Amino acid sequence: MGRKRDPKRDEAFDLYKTSSGNIRLTEIASQPSVSEGKVRGWKAKDKWESLIAGEVEYTERSNGDETTPKKEVPNEDPTSYPVDLFLKAVQIVAEAKQASVSLLQRRRG
């Protein structure tokens, strides 16, 4: 079982969202008393910029540590693959920390 999500992570995001992304990470880090590097990591992992832009909506996974896409972005090109297939491929590559066609074919199931 993963670690419980740090409540300071949500505090930091709230500060970023309230300022519409116009706040320095050092300022965010000083308020909940965490390192700037930790805030930078949270910003990247949780995709704060996409969240405040309203592009992607995220919810917590069952382990409470990471986030996963909640809704799909509309697929406008009828010749492209469905968004959910693309997201599954990205997840497989991220977990394996390598990418190849054969890896995706084996794990696609």
C-alpha positions in Angstrom: 0.0 0.0 0.0 1.3 3.4 -0.9 1.9 6.4 1.4 -0.9 8.6 2.3 -1.1 11.8 0.2 0.5 14.8 1.8 -2.2 17.4 2.6 0.4 20.1 2.0 0.3 19.0 -1.7 -3.3 20.1 -2.0 -2.5 23.3 -0.1 0.3 24.1 -2.5 -2.0 23.5 -5.5 -4.7 25.7 -4.0 -2.2 28.6 -3.7 -1.1 28.1 -7.3 -4.7 27.9 -8.5 -5.8 31.0 -6.5 -3.0 33.0 -8.2 -3.9 31.6 -11.6 -0.4 30.3 -11.8 1.2 33.7 -11.3 3.1 32.9 -8.1 6.7 31.8 -7.6 7.2 28.2 -6.4 9.4 29.6 -3.6 6.5 31.6 -2.3 4.3 28.5 -2.4 7.0 26.4 -0.7 7.3 28.9 2.2 3.7 28.8 3.1 3.1 25.1 3.8 6.9 24.9 4.8 8.1 22.4 2.2 11.1 22.6 -0.1 10.9 24.3 -3.5 12.0 21.0 -5.1 9.0 19.2 -3.6 6.6 21.8 -4.9 8.2 21.6 -8.3 7.7 17.9 -8.3 4.1 18.1 -7.3 3.5 20.7 -10.0 4.9 18.4 -12.7 3.3 15.2 -11.4 -0.1 16.6 -10.9 0.0 18.8 -14.1 -1.1 21.9 -12.3 -0.9 24.1 -15.5 -3.3 21.7 -17.3 -5.6 21.6 -14.3 -6.0 25.4 -14.0 -6.4 25.7 -17.7 -9.3 23.2 -17.4 -7.8 20.8 -20.0 -7.7 17.7 -17.9 -9.6 16.8 -14.7 -7.9 14.5 -12.3 -8.9 12.3 -9.3 -6.8 10.3 -6.8 -6.0 6.7 -7.5 -6.9 4.1 -4.9 -3.4 4.3 -3.4 -3.9 8.1 -2.9 -0.4 9.0 -4.2 -0.8 9.7 -7.9 -3.5 11.0 -10.2 -5.2 9.6 -13.3 -7.2 11.1 -16.0 -10.9 11.3 -15.2 -12.3 12.5 -18.5 -11.2 12.2 -22.1 -10.3 15.0 -24.5 -12.7 14.8 -27.5 -11.2 13.0 -30.5 -11.7 15.2 -33.6 -9.7 13.2 -36.1 -11.7 10.1 -37.2 -8.5 8.4 -38.5 -6.6 8.6 -35.2 -6.8 6.1 -32.3 -9.2 6.6 -29.4 -7.9 8.8 -26.6 -8.4 5.9 -24.1 -6.1 3.7 -26.1 -3.4 6.4 -26.3 -3.7 7.0 -22.5 -3.3 3.3 -21.9 -0.2 3.2 -24.1 1.3 6.2 -22.2 0.6 4.4 -18.9 2.3 1.2 -20.1 5.4 3.1 -21.3 5.6 5.1 -18.0 5.4 2.0 -15.8 7.9 0.1 -17.9 10.2 3.1 -18.3 10.8 2.0 -21.9 8.9 2.1 -25.2 8.6 -0.3 -28.1 5.8 -1.5 -30.3 6.3 -5.1 -29.1 6.0 -3.9 -25.5 2.7 -2.2 -26.2 1.4 -5.2 -28.2 2.3 -7.6 -25.4 0.7 -5.5 -22.6 -2.3 -4.2 -24.5 -4.1 -7.4 -23.7 
